[in-house]
Amino acid sequence: MYNKIVKALVVLMIVLVIITFTNIIHFQLKGSNMEIGAWSDWVSAACNLVIAGTALYAAYSAKNWIRGQHNATAYTKVNEIMSEYDKITHILIKMFPKATTTLPNDSGFTELRMANEINAYMCIDVISRLESLNRWRVNYAPEVHDKFEELLEFCNTSYYLFAAVITKDYDLIADGQAKLKLAIDKINKNKEFFQKDIQELFSFPK
């Protein structure tokens, strides 16, 4: 669209020049006293107007192009963040049964604790990326942020549960298992909340 309009303005400028010189020749052949200098002034003025119009339109189009690129980047960022959220959710749901039944002497206990630390870092990272969306003027409800925080809550609860397992404090183990069950229930419930169109969850700049 932009290229077509610019071409049209250039063609208009050429047509103005042709018409002007045609009239100059016409007046010269008829012996008119019309001064060529006056015609050249009109040609120059017309060309300047066309050039100015082209420049203004180019500036307007550039602004729209930048806005379009800005919004496209924002949309891509949101999609990446939500994909990461889904990935972490899947990992935590898969981890839950092991976390609530593990024992210190289990062969995979150490690996499970290390995996939980990695998951916690992943949660912190995706929350940070969510908060950085204000750079692209993307808004979202506080509820969205809370649900991201609930991923980290699961990891923190798992950490305290594992600490209780190591010390064999059965009261704390029971408490940790109950809290972890509540945490995973929230995450499972949040899956339904996020089954919406991206534009219902996030507000993009106009």
C-alpha positions in Angstrom: 0.0 0.0 0.0 2.8 2.4 1.0 4.8 1.7 -2.2 1.7 2.2 -4.4 0.9 5.6 -2.9 4.5 6.8 -3.2 4.6 5.7 -6.9 1.3 7.6 -7.5 2.8 10.8 -6.0 5.9 10.4 -8.2 3.7 9.9 -11.3 1.7 13.0 -10.3 4.9 15.0 -10.1 6.0 13.8 -13.5 2.6 14.6 -15.0 2.7 18.1 -13.5 6.1 18.7 -15.1 4.9 17.4 -18.5 1.7 19.5 -18.4 3.8 22.6 -17.5 6.3 22.2 -20.3 3.5 21.4 -22.7 1.9 24.7 -21.9 5.2 26.5 -22.2 5.7 25.1 -25.7 2.1 26.0 -26.5 2.5 29.6 -25.5 5.8 29.9 -27.2 4.3 28.6 -30.5 1.4 31.0 -30.2 3.8 33.9 -29.6 2.5 34.5 -26.1 4.4 36.8 -23.8 4.0 34.3 -20.9 7.4 34.2 -19.2 9.0 30.8 -18.8 10.3 31.8 -15.4 6.8 32.1 -14.1 6.0 28.5 -15.3 9.2 27.2 -13.8 8.1 28.7 -10.5 4.8 26.9 -10.6 6.5 23.6 -11.5 8.9 24.0 -8.6 6.1 24.8 -6.2 4.0 21.9 -7.4 7.0 19.5 -7.1 7.8 20.7 -3.6 4.2 20.1 -2.5 4.3 16.5 -3.9 7.7 15.9 -2.3 6.4 17.3 1.0 3.3 15.1 0.8 5.5 12.0 0.1 7.7 12.8 3.0 4.7 13.2 5.4 3.1 10.0 4.2 6.4 8.2 4.6 6.8 9.4 8.2 3.2 8.4 9.0 3.7 4.9 7.5 7.0 4.5 9.3 5.3 5.3 12.6 2.6 2.7 11.8 5.2 0.2 10.8 7.1 0.6 14.2 3.8 0.3 16.1 3.0 -2.9 14.2 6.5 -4.3 14.9 6.1 -3.3 18.6 2.8 -5.1 18.9 4.0 -8.2 17.1 6.9 -8.4 19.5 4.6 -8.0 22.5 2.3 -10.8 21.2 5.3 -13.1 20.6 6.6 -12.4 24.2 3.2 -13.3 25.7 3.0 -16.5 23.7 6.4 -17.6 24.8 5.6 -16.8 28.5 2.3 -18.8 28.3 4.1 -21.7 26.7 6.7 -21.7 29.5 3.8 -21.6 32.0 2.2 -24.6 30.4 5.6 -26.5 30.4 6.2 -25.8 34.1 2.6 -26.8 35.0 3.1 -30.1 33.3 6.4 -30.7 35.2 4.9 -29.9 38.6 1.8 -32.1 38.1 4.1 -35.0 37.1 6.3 -34.4 40.1 3.5 -34.2 42.7 3.0 -38.0 43.3 6.8 -38.5 43.8 7.0 -35.5 46.1 4.3 -36.7 48.5 5.6 -40.3 48.8 9.4 -39.9 48.7 11.6 -41.1 51.5 15.2 -40.0 52.4 16.6 -43.4 51.5 14.9 -43.5 48.1 17.4 -43.7 45.3 15.8 -40.7 43.5 15.4 -38.5 46.5 18.5 -36.3 45.9 17.6 -36.0 42.2 14.0 -35.0 43.2 15.3 -32.2 45.5 17.6 -30.9 42.8 14.8 -31.0 40.2 12.6 -29.0 42.6 15.4 -26.3 42.8 15.6 -26.2 39.1 11.8 -25.9 38.9 11.9 -23.0 41.4 14.4 -21.1 39.2 12.2 -21.7 36.2 9.2 -20.3 38.1 11.2 -17.2 39.1 12.3 -16.7 35.6 8.9 -16.9 34.0 7.4 -14.6 36.7 10.1 -12.0 35.9 9.4 -12.3 32.2 5.7 -11.8 32.9 6.4 -8.6 34.9 8.7 -7.3 32.2 5.7 -7.1 29.7 5.2 -3.5 30.8 8.1 -2.7 28.5 5.7 -3.5 25.6 2.7 -1.8 27.3 1.0 -5.2 27.8 -1.4 -5.2 30.7 -3.0 -8.1 32.6 -5.1 -8.7 35.7 -3.5 -9.2 39.1 -5.1 -12.6 39.1 -2.8 -13.7 36.2 0.2 -12.8 38.2 -1.1 -14.6 41.3 -1.6 -17.8 39.3 2.0 -17.6 38.1 3.1 -17.1 41.7 1.3 -20.3 42.7 3.8 -22.3 40.6 6.6 -21.0 42.8 4.4 -21.7 45.9 4.4 -25.4 44.9 8.2 -25.5 44.7 8.6 -23.7 48.1 6.1 -26.1 49.7 8.0 -29.1 48.2 11.3 -27.7 49.6 9.9 -27.6 53.2 8.3 -31.0 52.8 11.7 -32.5 51.7 13.3 -30.8 54.7 10.7 -32.5 57.0 11.4 -35.8 55.3 15.1 -35.6 55.9 14.6 -34.8 59.6 11.8 -37.5 59.8 9.4 -35.0 61.5 6.2 -36.8 60.7 4.0 -34.0 61.8 5.7 -31.6 59.5 5.6 -34.2 56.8 1.9 -34.6 57.1 1.4 -30.8 57.1 3.7 -30.4 54.1 1.9 -33.1 52.1 -1.5 -31.5 52.9 -0.2 -28.1 51.8 1.4 -29.6 48.6 -2.0 -31.1 47.8 -3.6 -27.7 48.1 -0.9 -26.2 45.9 -1.3 -28.8 43.1 -5.1 -28.4 43.3 -4.7 -24.7 42.6 -2.4 -25.4 39.6 -4.9 -27.9 38.2 -7.7 -25.4 38.6 -5.7 -22.7 36.9 -5.4 -24.8 33.8 -9.0 -24.2 33.2 -8.6 -20.4 33.8 -5.9 -20.2 31.2 -7.9 -22.0 28.5 -8.9 -18.7 27.0 -7.8 -16.6 24.1 -4.6 -14.7 24.7 -6.4 -11.4 24.1 -8.9 -12.2 27.0 -6.0 -12.6 29.4 -3.7 -9.8 28.2 -4.4 -6.3 26.9 -2.2 -5.2 24.0 -1.5 -1.6 23.0 -3.7 -0.1 20.3 
